[in-house]
Amino acid sequence: VQLQASGGGLVQAGGSLGLSCAASGRTISAYAMGWFRQAPGKAREFVAAISRGSSSTYYADSVKGRFTISRDNAKNTIFLQMNNLKPEDTAVYYCAASKLLPTTTATLYDSWGQGTLVTVSS
């Protein structure tokens, strides 16, 4: 499956931004999906994941209560709604697909999008 993330940009602290990840090649209904991010000079880290049928969602502690992951299998797209953004949320955000159950482990994802940059100014 090929993934294309979009929606990044510049936002002030406390603001909101919505990311999308459009899939092609295969239907995402066969995959658990996740979002990861990588800040400059730091390792890639888990942000959120969602099960195939949206029954289960998982979040990093740092974004819990502020970010919401969702998916629309009919549109072959997943989303990440980010509210109350903080400067430390600044990173390139990547969407990913896993043939396994939702996981926080990046190496268990099979396909990755190209990333979209989110910059939060203070």
MARKE-34236 format. One record per residue: residue number from 0; residue in three letters; z negated, y, x negated of N, C-alpha, C in turn. Coordinates in Angstrom, 3 decimals. Example, Ala and Ser with C-alpha at 12.3 -4.5 7.8 and 13.67 -1.06 7.14 Angstrom:
# residues 2
@pos: 0 | code: ALA | n_c3: -7.800 | n_c2: -5.690 | n_c1: -13.190 | ca_c3: -7.800 | ca_c2: -4.500 | ca_c1: -12.300 | c_c3: -7.800 | c_c2: -3.300 | c_c1: -13.200 .
@pos: 1 | code: SER | n_c3: -7.080 | n_c2: -2.250 | n_c1: -12.850 | ca_c3: -7.140 | ca_c2: -1.060 | ca_c1: -13.670 | c_c3: -7.870 | c_c2: 0.030 | c_c1: -12.900 .
# end
This chain:
# residues 122
@pos: 0 | code: VAL | n_c3: 0.000 | n_c2: -1.171 | n_c1: -0.849 | ca_c3: 0.000 | ca_c2: 0.000 | ca_c1: 0.000 | c_c3: 0.000 | c_c2: 1.238 | c_c1: -0.898 .
@pos: 1 | code: GLN | n_c3: 0.830 | n_c2: 2.232 | n_c1: -0.522 | ca_c3: 0.867 | ca_c2: 3.489 | ca_c1: -1.262 | c_c3: 0.056 | c_c2: 4.536 | c_c1: -0.501 .
@pos: 2 | code: LEU | n_c3: -0.715 | n_c2: 5.327 | n_c1: -1.252 | ca_c3: -1.619 | ca_c2: 6.297 | ca_c1: -0.651 | c_c3: -1.302 | c_c2: 7.693 | c_c1: -1.145 .
@pos: 3 | code: GLN | n_c3: -1.385 | n_c2: 8.664 | n_c1: -0.248 | ca_c3: -1.116 | ca_c2: 10.060 | ca_c1: -0.584 | c_c3: -2.229 | c_c2: 10.920 | c_c1: -0.003 .
@pos: 4 | code: ALA | n_c3: -3.067 | n_c2: 11.448 | n_c1: -0.879 | ca_c3: -4.169 | ca_c2: 12.308 | ca_c1: -0.445 | c_c3: -3.705 | c_c2: 13.753 | c_c1: -0.370 .
@pos: 5 | code: SER | n_c3: -4.275 | n_c2: 14.487 | n_c1: 0.576 | ca_c3: -3.944 | ca_c2: 15.905 | ca_c1: 0.728 | c_c3: -5.113 | c_c2: 16.633 | c_c1: 1.365 .
@pos: 6 | code: GLY | n_c3: -5.036 | n_c2: 17.960 | n_c1: 1.349 | ca_c3: -6.032 | ca_c2: 18.773 | ca_c1: 2.025 | c_c3: -6.993 | c_c2: 19.492 | c_c1: 1.109 .
@pos: 7 | code: GLY | n_c3: -6.889 | n_c2: 19.259 | n_c1: -0.182 | ca_c3: -7.778 | ca_c2: 19.937 | ca_c1: -1.103 | c_c3: -7.485 | c_c2: 21.425 | c_c1: -1.173 .
@pos: 8 | code: GLY | n_c3: -8.397 | n_c2: 22.156 | n_c1: -1.797 | ca_c3: -8.220 | ca_c2: 23.593 | ca_c1: -1.934 | c_c3: -9.474 | c_c2: 24.258 | c_c1: -2.431 .
@pos: 9 | code: LEU | n_c3: -9.483 | n_c2: 25.584 | n_c1: -2.322 | ca_c3: -10.615 | ca_c2: 26.391 | ca_c1: -2.761 | c_c3: -11.418 | c_c2: 26.827 | c_c1: -1.539 .
@pos: 10 | code: VAL | n_c3: -12.718 | n_c2: 26.619 | n_c1: -1.589 | ca_c3: -13.584 | ca_c2: 26.989 | ca_c1: -0.477 | c_c3: -14.895 | c_c2: 27.524 | c_c1: -1.029 .
@pos: 11 | code: GLN | n_c3: -15.517 | n_c2: 28.424 | n_c1: -0.296 | ca_c3: -16.811 | ca_c2: 28.952 | ca_c1: -0.720 | c_c3: -17.925 | c_c2: 27.968 | c_c1: -0.390 .
@pos: 12 | code: ALA | n_c3: -18.994 | n_c2: 28.057 | n_c1: -1.135 | ca_c3: -20.152 | ca_c2: 27.220 | ca_c1: -0.864 | c_c3: -20.618 | c_c2: 27.438 | c_c1: 0.578 .
@pos: 13 | code: GLY | n_c3: -20.949 | n_c2: 26.327 | n_c1: 1.226 | ca_c3: -21.336 | ca_c2: 26.376 | ca_c1: 2.631 | c_c3: -20.182 | c_c2: 26.180 | c_c1: 3.584 .
@pos: 14 | code: GLY | n_c3: -18.970 | n_c2: 26.206 | n_c1: 3.064 | ca_c3: -17.792 | ca_c2: 26.048 | ca_c1: 3.899 | c_c3: -17.439 | c_c2: 24.597 | c_c1: 4.139 .
@pos: 15 | code: SER | n_c3: -16.325 | n_c2: 24.405 | n_c1: 4.820 | ca_c3: -15.863 | ca_c2: 23.068 | ca_c1: 5.189 | c_c3: -14.415 | c_c2: 22.855 | c_c1: 4.767 .
@pos: 16 | code: LEU | n_c3: -14.083 | n_c2: 21.594 | n_c1: 4.576 | ca_c3: -12.725 | ca_c2: 21.216 | ca_c1: 4.212 | c_c3: -12.481 | c_c2: 19.807 | c_c1: 4.706 .
@pos: 17 | code: GLY | n_c3: -11.273 | n_c2: 19.532 | n_c1: 5.149 | ca_c3: -10.928 | ca_c2: 18.190 | ca_c1: 5.601 | c_c3: -9.829 | c_c2: 17.598 | c_c1: 4.748 .
@pos: 18 | code: LEU | n_c3: -10.041 | n_c2: 16.412 | n_c1: 4.245 | ca_c3: -9.042 | ca_c2: 15.709 | ca_c1: 3.455 | c_c3: -8.390 | c_c2: 14.617 | c_c1: 4.299 .
@pos: 19 | code: SER | n_c3: -7.130 | n_c2: 14.352 | n_c1: 4.005 | ca_c3: -6.404 | ca_c2: 13.269 | ca_c1: 4.648 | c_c3: -5.819 | c_c2: 12.360 | c_c1: 3.573 .
@pos: 20 | code: CYS | n_c3: -5.605 | n_c2: 11.122 | n_c1: 3.946 | ca_c3: -4.968 | ca_c2: 10.162 | ca_c1: 3.047 | c_c3: -4.000 | c_c2: 9.340 | c_c1: 3.889 .
@pos: 21 | code: ALA | n_c3: -2.724 | n_c2: 9.579 | n_c1: 3.692 | ca_c3: -1.692 | ca_c2: 8.878 | ca_c1: 4.444 | c_c3: -1.216 | c_c2: 7.666 | c_c1: 3.667 .
@pos: 22 | code: ALA | n_c3: -1.104 | n_c2: 6.541 | n_c1: 4.355 | ca_c3: -0.676 | ca_c2: 5.309 | ca_c1: 3.715 | c_c3: 0.748 | c_c2: 4.960 | c_c1: 4.133 .
@pos: 23 | code: SER | n_c3: 1.431 | n_c2: 4.270 | n_c1: 3.251 | ca_c3: 2.769 | ca_c2: 3.774 | ca_c1: 3.545 | c_c3: 2.943 | c_c2: 2.421 | c_c1: 2.873 .
@pos: 24 | code: GLY | n_c3: 3.918 | n_c2: 1.691 | n_c1: 3.334 | ca_c3: 4.206 | ca_c2: 0.398 | ca_c1: 2.745 | c_c3: 3.551 | c_c2: -0.754 | c_c1: 3.470 .
@pos: 25 | code: ARG | n_c3: 2.296 | n_c2: -0.579 | n_c1: 3.844 | ca_c3: 1.570 | ca_c2: -1.583 | ca_c1: 4.604 | c_c3: 0.597 | c_c2: -0.882 | c_c1: 5.539 .
@pos: 26 | code: THR | n_c3: 0.185 | n_c2: -1.574 | n_c1: 6.552 | ca_c3: -0.783 | ca_c2: -0.996 | ca_c1: 7.467 | c_c3: -2.186 | c_c2: -1.037 | c_c1: 6.862 .
@pos: 27 | code: ILE | n_c3: -2.915 | n_c2: 0.063 | n_c1: 7.013 | ca_c3: -4.253 | ca_c2: 0.123 | ca_c1: 6.435 | c_c3: -5.262 | c_c2: -0.688 | c_c1: 7.233 .
@pos: 28 | code: SER | n_c3: -4.852 | n_c2: -1.203 | n_c1: 8.391 | ca_c3: -5.792 | ca_c2: -1.995 | ca_c1: 9.192 | c_c3: -6.239 | c_c2: -3.255 | c_c1: 8.458 .
@pos: 29 | code: ALA | n_c3: -5.502 | n_c2: -3.634 | n_c1: 7.411 | ca_c3: -5.858 | ca_c2: -4.815 | ca_c1: 6.629 | c_c3: -6.803 | c_c2: -4.486 | c_c1: 5.479 .
@pos: 30 | code: TYR | n_c3: -7.176 | n_c2: -3.220 | n_c1: 5.335 | ca_c3: -7.943 | ca_c2: -2.771 | ca_c1: 4.188 | c_c3: -9.212 | c_c2: -2.031 | c_c1: 4.598 .
@pos: 31 | code: ALA | n_c3: -10.259 | n_c2: -2.257 | n_c1: 3.829 | ca_c3: -11.358 | ca_c2: -1.301 | ca_c1: 3.816 | c_c3: -10.881 | c_c2: -0.109 | c_c1: 2.992 .
@pos: 32 | code: MET | n_c3: -11.346 | n_c2: 1.076 | n_c1: 3.348 | ca_c3: -10.867 | ca_c2: 2.284 | ca_c1: 2.676 | c_c3: -12.037 | c_c2: 3.076 | c_c1: 2.117 .
@pos: 33 | code: GLY | n_c3: -11.765 | n_c2: 3.804 | n_c1: 1.052 | ca_c3: -12.833 | ca_c2: 4.580 | ca_c1: 0.450 | c_c3: -12.333 | c_c2: 5.887 | c_c1: -0.140 .
@pos: 34 | code: TRP | n_c3: -13.288 | n_c2: 6.773 | n_c1: -0.374 | ca_c3: -13.038 | ca_c2: 8.021 | ca_c1: -1.090 | c_c3: -13.922 | c_c2: 8.027 | c_c1: -2.337 .
@pos: 35 | code: PHE | n_c3: -13.342 | n_c2: 8.446 | n_c1: -3.431 | ca_c3: -14.059 | ca_c2: 8.631 | ca_c1: -4.687 | c_c3: -13.755 | c_c2: 10.035 | c_c1: -5.188 .
@pos: 36 | code: ARG | n_c3: -14.522 | n_c2: 10.497 | n_c1: -6.153 | ca_c3: -14.233 | ca_c2: 11.799 | ca_c1: -6.743 | c_c3: -14.550 | c_c2: 11.779 | c_c1: -8.240 .
@pos: 37 | code: GLN | n_c3: -13.884 | n_c2: 12.669 | n_c1: -8.937 | ca_c3: -14.116 | ca_c2: 12.780 | ca_c1: -10.373 | c_c3: -14.155 | c_c2: 14.255 | c_c1: -10.760 .
@pos: 38 | code: ALA | n_c3: -15.311 | n_c2: 14.685 | n_c1: -11.213 | ca_c3: -15.483 | ca_c2: 16.056 | ca_c1: -11.679 | c_c3: -15.086 | c_c2: 16.143 | c_c1: -13.143 .
@pos: 39 | code: PRO | n_c3: -14.735 | n_c2: 17.328 | n_c1: -13.616 | ca_c3: -14.334 | ca_c2: 17.486 | ca_c1: -15.020 | c_c3: -15.400 | c_c2: 16.971 | c_c1: -15.976 .
@pos: 40 | code: GLY | n_c3: -14.986 | n_c2: 16.091 | n_c1: -16.887 | ca_c3: -15.908 | ca_c2: 15.579 | ca_c1: -17.878 | c_c3: -16.861 | c_c2: 14.521 | c_c1: -17.389 .
@pos: 41 | code: LYS | n_c3: -16.687 | n_c2: 14.086 | n_c1: -16.145 | ca_c3: -17.587 | ca_c2: 13.076 | ca_c1: -15.584 | c_c3: -16.814 | c_c2: 11.843 | c_c1: -15.145 .
@pos: 42 | code: ALA | n_c3: -17.544 | n_c2: 10.763 | n_c1: -14.953 | ca_c3: -16.927 | ca_c2: 9.524 | ca_c1: -14.488 | c_c3: -16.601 | c_c2: 9.606 | c_c1: -12.997 .
@pos: 43 | code: ARG | n_c3: -15.648 | n_c2: 8.780 | n_c1: -12.590 | ca_c3: -15.323 | ca_c2: 8.704 | ca_c1: -11.168 | c_c3: -16.519 | c_c2: 8.136 | c_c1: -10.414 .
@pos: 44 | code: GLU | n_c3: -16.833 | n_c2: 8.716 | n_c1: -9.261 | ca_c3: -17.981 | ca_c2: 8.262 | ca_c1: -8.490 | c_c3: -17.616 | c_c2: 8.033 | c_c1: -7.037 .
@pos: 45 | code: PHE | n_c3: -18.340 | n_c2: 7.114 | n_c1: -6.438 | ca_c3: -18.146 | ca_c2: 6.768 | ca_c1: -5.034 | c_c3: -18.603 | c_c2: 7.911 | c_c1: -4.142 .
@pos: 46 | code: VAL | n_c3: -17.844 | n_c2: 8.159 | n_c1: -3.069 | ca_c3: -18.209 | ca_c2: 9.168 | ca_c1: -2.089 | c_c3: -18.498 | c_c2: 8.533 | c_c1: -0.734 .
@pos: 47 | code: ALA | n_c3: -17.531 | n_c2: 7.775 | n_c1: -0.215 | ca_c3: -17.683 | ca_c2: 7.193 | ca_c1: 1.115 | c_c3: -16.728 | c_c2: 6.022 | c_c1: 1.281 .
@pos: 48 | code: ALA | n_c3: -17.075 | n_c2: 5.122 | n_c1: 2.198 | ca_c3: -16.205 | ca_c2: 3.982 | ca_c1: 2.504 | c_c3: -16.318 | c_c2: 3.642 | c_c1: 3.982 .
@pos: 49 | code: ILE | n_c3: -15.274 | n_c2: 2.996 | n_c1: 4.490 | ca_c3: -15.240 | ca_c2: 2.641 | ca_c1: 5.906 | c_c3: -14.604 | c_c2: 1.270 | c_c1: 6.057 .
@pos: 50 | code: SER | n_c3: -15.128 | n_c2: 0.485 | n_c1: 6.977 | ca_c3: -14.609 | ca_c2: -0.857 | ca_c1: 7.201 | c_c3: -13.282 | c_c2: -0.808 | c_c1: 7.960 .
@pos: 51 | code: ARG | n_c3: -12.632 | n_c2: -1.961 | n_c1: 8.062 | ca_c3: -11.295 | ca_c2: -2.026 | ca_c1: 8.668 | c_c3: -11.257 | c_c2: -1.469 | c_c1: 10.078 .
@pos: 52 | code: GLY | n_c3: -12.253 | n_c2: -1.808 | n_c1: 10.870 | ca_c3: -12.259 | ca_c2: -1.382 | ca_c1: 12.263 | c_c3: -13.150 | c_c2: -0.200 | c_c1: 12.548 .
@pos: 53 | code: SER | n_c3: -13.603 | n_c2: 0.472 | n_c1: 11.487 | ca_c3: -14.455 | ca_c2: 1.666 | ca_c1: 11.591 | c_c3: -15.870 | c_c2: 1.367 | c_c1: 12.075 .
@pos: 54 | code: SER | n_c3: -16.249 | n_c2: 0.103 | n_c1: 12.142 | ca_c3: -17.589 | ca_c2: -0.214 | ca_c1: 12.641 | c_c3: -18.677 | c_c2: 0.117 | c_c1: 11.634 .
@pos: 55 | code: SER | n_c3: -18.325 | n_c2: 0.179 | n_c1: 10.352 | ca_c3: -19.321 | ca_c2: 0.448 | ca_c1: 9.315 | c_c3: -18.826 | c_c2: 1.546 | c_c1: 8.379 .
@pos: 56 | code: THR | n_c3: -19.728 | n_c2: 2.451 | n_c1: 8.060 | ca_c3: -19.434 | ca_c2: 3.499 | ca_c1: 7.086 | c_c3: -20.560 | c_c2: 3.564 | c_c1: 6.056 .
@pos: 57 | code: TYR | n_c3: -20.212 | n_c2: 4.005 | n_c1: 4.877 | ca_c3: -21.157 | ca_c2: 4.061 | ca_c1: 3.763 | c_c3: -20.951 | c_c2: 5.378 | c_c1: 3.024 .
@pos: 58 | code: TYR | n_c3: -22.044 | n_c2: 5.956 | n_c1: 2.556 | ca_c3: -21.965 | ca_c2: 7.244 | ca_c1: 1.887 | c_c3: -22.847 | c_c2: 7.261 | c_c1: 0.641 .
@pos: 59 | code: ALA | n_c3: -22.399 | n_c2: 8.029 | n_c1: -0.336 | ca_c3: -23.270 | ca_c2: 8.325 | ca_c1: -1.476 | c_c3: -24.402 | c_c2: 9.210 | c_c1: -0.983 .
@pos: 60 | code: ASP | n_c3: -25.559 | n_c2: 9.067 | n_c1: -1.582 | ca_c3: -26.713 | ca_c2: 9.866 | ca_c1: -1.163 | c_c3: -26.417 | c_c2: 11.361 | c_c1: -1.261 .
@pos: 61 | code: SER | n_c3: -25.613 | n_c2: 11.742 | n_c1: -2.240 | ca_c3: -25.348 | ca_c2: 13.155 | ca_c1: -2.480 | c_c3: -24.534 | c_c2: 13.818 | c_c1: -1.375 .
@pos: 62 | code: VAL | n_c3: -23.840 | n_c2: 13.011 | n_c1: -0.551 | ca_c3: -22.998 | ca_c2: 13.596 | ca_c1: 0.498 | c_c3: -23.454 | c_c2: 13.197 | c_c1: 1.890 .
@pos: 63 | code: LYS | n_c3: -24.449 | n_c2: 12.325 | n_c1: 1.977 | ca_c3: -24.905 | ca_c2: 11.845 | ca_c1: 3.281 | c_c3: -25.379 | c_c2: 13.014 | c_c1: 4.138 .
@pos: 64 | code: GLY | n_c3: -24.916 | n_c2: 13.038 | n_c1: 5.379 | ca_c3: -25.279 | ca_c2: 14.118 | ca_c1: 6.292 | c_c3: -24.351 | c_c2: 15.313 | c_c1: 6.222 .
@pos: 65 | code: ARG | n_c3: -23.502 | n_c2: 15.365 | n_c1: 5.206 | ca_c3: -22.569 | ca_c2: 16.485 | ca_c1: 5.065 | c_c3: -21.118 | c_c2: 16.036 | c_c1: 5.195 .
@pos: 66 | code: PHE | n_c3: -20.798 | n_c2: 14.833 | n_c1: 4.736 | ca_c3: -19.436 | ca_c2: 14.306 | ca_c1: 4.767 | c_c3: -19.320 | c_c2: 13.220 | c_c1: 5.828 .
@pos: 67 | code: THR | n_c3: -18.135 | n_c2: 13.120 | n_c1: 6.422 | ca_c3: -17.863 | ca_c2: 12.071 | ca_c1: 7.391 | c_c3: -16.514 | c_c2: 11.432 | c_c1: 7.094 .
@pos: 68 | code: ILE | n_c3: -16.521 | n_c2: 10.118 | n_c1: 6.920 | ca_c3: -15.276 | ca_c2: 9.387 | ca_c1: 6.719 | c_c3: -14.841 | c_c2: 8.790 | c_c1: 8.052 .
@pos: 69 | code: SER | n_c3: -13.540 | n_c2: 8.807 | n_c1: 8.298 | ca_c3: -13.006 | ca_c2: 8.213 | ca_c1: 9.520 | c_c3: -11.600 | c_c2: 7.705 | c_c1: 9.233 .
@pos: 70 | code: ARG | n_c3: -11.068 | n_c2: 6.960 | n_c1: 10.179 | ca_c3: -9.719 | ca_c2: 6.431 | ca_c1: 9.995 | c_c3: -9.023 | c_c2: 6.322 | c_c1: 11.338 .
@pos: 71 | code: ASP | n_c3: -7.712 | n_c2: 6.410 | n_c1: 11.292 | ca_c3: -6.864 | ca_c2: 6.211 | ca_c1: 12.462 | c_c3: -5.822 | c_c2: 5.180 | c_c1: 12.045 .
@pos: 72 | code: ASN | n_c3: -6.087 | n_c2: 3.927 | n_c1: 12.365 | ca_c3: -5.179 | ca_c2: 2.863 | ca_c1: 11.929 | c_c3: -3.798 | c_c2: 3.003 | c_c1: 12.559 .
@pos: 73 | code: ALA | n_c3: -3.734 | n_c2: 3.547 | n_c1: 13.751 | ca_c3: -2.433 | ca_c2: 3.723 | ca_c1: 14.411 | c_c3: -1.565 | c_c2: 4.719 | c_c1: 13.655 .
@pos: 74 | code: LYS | n_c3: -2.222 | n_c2: 5.708 | n_c1: 13.016 | ca_c3: -1.488 | ca_c2: 6.701 | ca_c1: 12.237 | c_c3: -1.476 | c_c2: 6.366 | c_c1: 10.751 .
@pos: 75 | code: ASN | n_c3: -2.094 | n_c2: 5.219 | n_c1: 10.402 | ca_c3: -2.121 | ca_c2: 4.788 | ca_c1: 9.001 | c_c3: -2.707 | c_c2: 5.856 | c_c1: 8.082 .
@pos: 76 | code: THR | n_c3: -3.795 | n_c2: 6.464 | n_c1: 8.540 | ca_c3: -4.379 | ca_c2: 7.593 | ca_c1: 7.822 | c_c3: -5.900 | c_c2: 7.509 | c_c1: 7.850 .
@pos: 77 | code: ILE | n_c3: -6.521 | n_c2: 7.919 | n_c1: 6.756 | ca_c3: -7.970 | ca_c2: 8.071 | ca_c1: 6.755 | c_c3: -8.296 | c_c2: 9.540 | c_c1: 6.464 .
@pos: 78 | code: PHE | n_c3: -9.536 | n_c2: 9.903 | n_c1: 6.768 | ca_c3: -9.935 | ca_c2: 11.289 | ca_c1: 6.677 | c_c3: -11.303 | c_c2: 11.393 | c_c1: 5.996 .
@pos: 79 | code: LEU | n_c3: -11.553 | n_c2: 12.558 | n_c1: 5.435 | ca_c3: -12.883 | ca_c2: 12.878 | ca_c1: 4.924 | c_c3: -13.186 | c_c2: 14.316 | c_c1: 5.324 .
@pos: 80 | code: GLN | n_c3: -14.083 | n_c2: 14.470 | n_c1: 6.278 | ca_c3: -14.507 | ca_c2: 15.802 | ca_c1: 6.693 | c_c3: -15.709 | c_c2: 16.186 | c_c1: 5.849 .
@pos: 81 | code: MET | n_c3: -15.603 | n_c2: 17.312 | n_c1: 5.175 | ca_c3: -16.654 | ca_c2: 17.763 | ca_c1: 4.259 | c_c3: -17.230 | c_c2: 19.089 | c_c1: 4.762 .
@pos: 82 | code: ASN | n_c3: -18.488 | n_c2: 19.084 | n_c1: 5.092 | ca_c3: -19.170 | ca_c2: 20.278 | ca_c1: 5.580 | c_c3: -20.268 | c_c2: 20.696 | c_c1: 4.606 .
@pos: 83 | code: ASN | n_c3: -20.690 | n_c2: 21.945 | n_c1: 4.739 | ca_c3: -21.752 | ca_c2: 22.478 | ca_c1: 3.882 | c_c3: -21.488 | c_c2: 22.159 | c_c1: 2.415 .
@pos: 84 | code: LEU | n_c3: -20.304 | n_c2: 22.483 | n_c1: 1.968 | ca_c3: -19.901 | ca_c2: 22.151 | ca_c1: 0.606 | c_c3: -20.721 | c_c2: 22.913 | c_c1: -0.413 .
@pos: 85 | code: LYS | n_c3: -20.937 | n_c2: 22.254 | n_c1: -1.549 | ca_c3: -21.715 | ca_c2: 22.816 | ca_c1: -2.638 | c_c3: -20.849 | c_c2: 22.870 | c_c1: -3.901 .
@pos: 86 | code: PRO | n_c3: -21.165 | n_c2: 23.753 | n_c1: -4.831 | ca_c3: -20.375 | ca_c2: 23.809 | ca_c1: -6.076 | c_c3: -20.295 | c_c2: 22.465 | c_c1: -6.788 .
@pos: 87 | code: GLU | n_c3: -21.340 | n_c2: 21.662 | n_c1: -6.679 | ca_c3: -21.325 | ca_c2: 20.350 | ca_c1: -7.336 | c_c3: -20.400 | c_c2: 19.347 | c_c1: -6.662 .
@pos: 88 | code: ASP | n_c3: -19.820 | n_c2: 19.724 | n_c1: -5.522 | ca_c3: -18.804 | ca_c2: 18.869 | ca_c1: -4.880 | c_c3: -17.422 | c_c2: 19.092 | c_c1: -5.491 .
@pos: 89 | code: THR | n_c3: -17.297 | n_c2: 20.056 | n_c1: -6.377 | ca_c3: -16.020 | ca_c2: 20.328 | ca_c1: -7.028 | c_c3: -15.560 | c_c2: 19.111 | c_c1: -7.819 .
@pos: 90 | code: ALA | n_c3: -14.351 | n_c2: 18.632 | n_c1: -7.509 | ca_c3: -13.836 | ca_c2: 17.418 | ca_c1: -8.144 | c_c3: -12.429 | c_c2: 17.145 | c_c1: -7.632 .
@pos: 91 | code: VAL | n_c3: -11.770 | n_c2: 16.221 | n_c1: -8.274 | ca_c3: -10.548 | ca_c2: 15.642 | ca_c1: -7.717 | c_c3: -10.976 | c_c2: 14.471 | c_c1: -6.846 .
@pos: 92 | code: TYR | n_c3: -10.520 | n_c2: 14.473 | n_c1: -5.619 | ca_c3: -10.894 | ca_c2: 13.436 | ca_c1: -4.658 | c_c3: -9.744 | c_c2: 12.439 | c_c1: -4.507 .
@pos: 93 | code: TYR | n_c3: -10.098 | n_c2: 11.165 | n_c1: -4.578 | ca_c3: -9.127 | ca_c2: 10.080 | ca_c1: -4.495 | c_c3: -9.432 | c_c2: 9.182 | c_c1: -3.301 .
@pos: 94 | code: CYS | n_c3: -8.392 | n_c2: 8.757 | n_c1: -2.605 | ca_c3: -8.573 | ca_c2: 7.731 | ca_c1: -1.600 | c_c3: -8.144 | c_c2: 6.387 | c_c1: -2.196 .
@pos: 95 | code: ALA | n_c3: -8.703 | n_c2: 5.315 | n_c1: -1.663 | ca_c3: -8.445 | ca_c2: 3.994 | ca_c1: -2.219 | c_c3: -8.533 | c_c2: 2.947 | c_c1: -1.129 .
@pos: 96 | code: ALA | n_c3: -7.841 | n_c2: 1.826 | n_c1: -1.346 | ca_c3: -7.790 | ca_c2: 0.727 | ca_c1: -0.384 | c_c3: -8.281 | c_c2: -0.553 | c_c1: -1.039 .
@pos: 97 | code: SER | n_c3: -9.103 | n_c2: -1.291 | n_c1: -0.305 | ca_c3: -9.646 | ca_c2: -2.543 | ca_c1: -0.811 | c_c3: -9.358 | c_c2: -3.676 | c_c1: 0.167 .
@pos: 98 | code: LYS | n_c3: -8.933 | n_c2: -4.824 | n_c1: -0.356 | ca_c3: -8.698 | ca_c2: -6.000 | ca_c1: 0.478 | c_c3: -10.017 | c_c2: -6.692 | c_c1: 0.822 .
@pos: 99 | code: LEU | n_c3: -11.083 | n_c2: -6.254 | n_c1: 0.168 | ca_c3: -12.389 | ca_c2: -6.841 | ca_c1: 0.393 | c_c3: -13.158 | c_c2: -6.011 | c_c1: 1.411 .
@pos: 100 | code: LEU | n_c3: -14.418 | n_c2: -6.303 | n_c1: 1.567 | ca_c3: -15.272 | ca_c2: -5.502 | ca_c1: 2.432 | c_c3: -15.471 | c_c2: -4.123 | c_c1: 1.790 .
@pos: 101 | code: PRO | n_c3: -15.906 | n_c2: -3.122 | n_c1: 2.564 | ca_c3: -16.142 | ca_c2: -1.802 | ca_c1: 1.973 | c_c3: -17.119 | c_c2: -1.901 | c_c1: 0.812 .
@pos: 102 | code: THR | n_c3: -16.823 | n_c2: -1.196 | n_c1: -0.262 | ca_c3: -17.634 | ca_c2: -1.306 | ca_c1: -1.454 | c_c3: -17.732 | c_c2: 0.026 | c_c1: -2.164 .
@pos: 103 | code: THR | n_c3: -18.818 | n_c2: 0.214 | n_c1: -2.893 | ca_c3: -18.992 | ca_c2: 1.421 | ca_c1: -3.687 | c_c3: -18.398 | c_c2: 1.261 | c_c1: -5.086 .
@pos: 104 | code: THR | n_c3: -17.895 | n_c2: 0.091 | n_c1: -5.415 | ca_c3: -17.409 | ca_c2: -0.231 | ca_c1: -6.761 | c_c3: -15.919 | c_c2: 0.053 | c_c1: -6.879 .
@pos: 105 | code: ALA | n_c3: -15.567 | n_c2: 1.000 | n_c1: -7.725 | ca_c3: -14.185 | ca_c2: 1.446 | ca_c1: -7.848 | c_c3: -13.250 | c_c2: 0.320 | c_c1: -8.287 .
@pos: 106 | code: THR | n_c3: -13.723 | n_c2: -0.562 | n_c1: -9.134 | ca_c3: -12.849 | ca_c2: -1.620 | ca_c1: -9.666 | c_c3: -12.451 | c_c2: -2.645 | c_c1: -8.615 .
@pos: 107 | code: LEU | n_c3: -13.114 | n_c2: -2.628 | n_c1: -7.462 | ca_c3: -12.774 | ca_c2: -3.573 | ca_c1: -6.391 | c_c3: -11.745 | c_c2: -3.002 | c_c1: -5.419 .
@pos: 108 | code: TYR | n_c3: -11.255 | n_c2: -1.813 | n_c1: -5.688 | ca_c3: -10.186 | ca_c2: -1.227 | ca_c1: -4.882 | c_c3: -8.840 | c_c2: -1.524 | c_c1: -5.535 .
@pos: 109 | code: ASP | n_c3: -7.867 | n_c2: -1.877 | n_c1: -4.711 | ca_c3: -6.582 | ca_c2: -2.348 | ca_c1: -5.213 | c_c3: -5.542 | c_c2: -1.244 | c_c1: -5.370 .
@pos: 110 | code: SER | n_c3: -5.615 | n_c2: -0.243 | n_c1: -4.507 | ca_c3: -4.605 | ca_c2: 0.813 | ca_c1: -4.504 | c_c3: -5.310 | c_c2: 2.162 | c_c1: -4.475 .
@pos: 111 | code: TRP | n_c3: -4.707 | n_c2: 3.121 | n_c1: -5.163 | ca_c3: -5.287 | ca_c2: 4.452 | ca_c1: -5.274 | c_c3: -4.243 | c_c2: 5.521 | c_c1: -4.993 .
@pos: 112 | code: GLY | n_c3: -4.684 | n_c2: 6.605 | n_c1: -4.352 | ca_c3: -3.830 | ca_c2: 7.768 | ca_c1: -4.192 | c_c3: -3.877 | c_c2: 8.619 | c_c1: -5.456 .
@pos: 113 | code: GLN | n_c3: -3.098 | n_c2: 9.695 | n_c1: -5.465 | ca_c3: -2.947 | ca_c2: 10.503 | ca_c1: -6.673 | c_c3: -4.059 | c_c2: 11.529 | c_c1: -6.844 .
@pos: 114 | code: GLY | n_c3: -4.855 | n_c2: 11.764 | n_c1: -5.834 | ca_c3: -5.946 | ca_c2: 12.723 | ca_c1: -5.936 | c_c3: -5.579 | c_c2: 14.100 | c_c1: -5.422 .
@pos: 115 | code: THR | n_c3: -6.584 | n_c2: 14.779 | n_c1: -4.875 | ca_c3: -6.408 | ca_c2: 16.146 | ca_c1: -4.413 | c_c3: -7.634 | c_c2: 16.942 | c_c1: -4.872 .
@pos: 116 | code: LEU | n_c3: -7.400 | n_c2: 18.140 | n_c1: -5.395 | ca_c3: -8.462 | ca_c2: 18.926 | ca_c1: -6.022 | c_c3: -9.222 | c_c2: 19.757 | c_c1: -4.986 .
@pos: 117 | code: VAL | n_c3: -10.537 | n_c2: 19.622 | n_c1: -5.020 | ca_c3: -11.419 | ca_c2: 20.441 | ca_c1: -4.201 | c_c3: -12.261 | c_c2: 21.302 | c_c1: -5.134 .
@pos: 118 | code: THR | n_c3: -12.210 | n_c2: 22.611 | n_c1: -4.919 | ca_c3: -12.986 | ca_c2: 23.542 | ca_c1: -5.733 | c_c3: -13.897 | c_c2: 24.337 | c_c1: -4.810 .
@pos: 119 | code: VAL | n_c3: -15.195 | n_c2: 24.278 | n_c1: -5.100 | ca_c3: -16.178 | ca_c2: 24.990 | ca_c1: -4.288 | c_c3: -16.778 | c_c2: 26.102 | c_c1: -5.142 .
@pos: 120 | code: SER | n_c3: -16.581 | n_c2: 27.331 | n_c1: -4.714 | ca_c3: -17.096 | ca_c2: 28.474 | ca_c1: -5.464 | c_c3: -18.476 | c_c2: 28.871 | c_c1: -4.954 .
@pos: 121 | code: SER | n_c3: -19.290 | n_c2: 29.363 | n_c1: -5.872 | ca_c3: -20.666 | ca_c2: 29.735 | ca_c1: -5.504 | c_c3: -20.753 | c_c2: 31.191 | c_c1: -5.082 .
# end
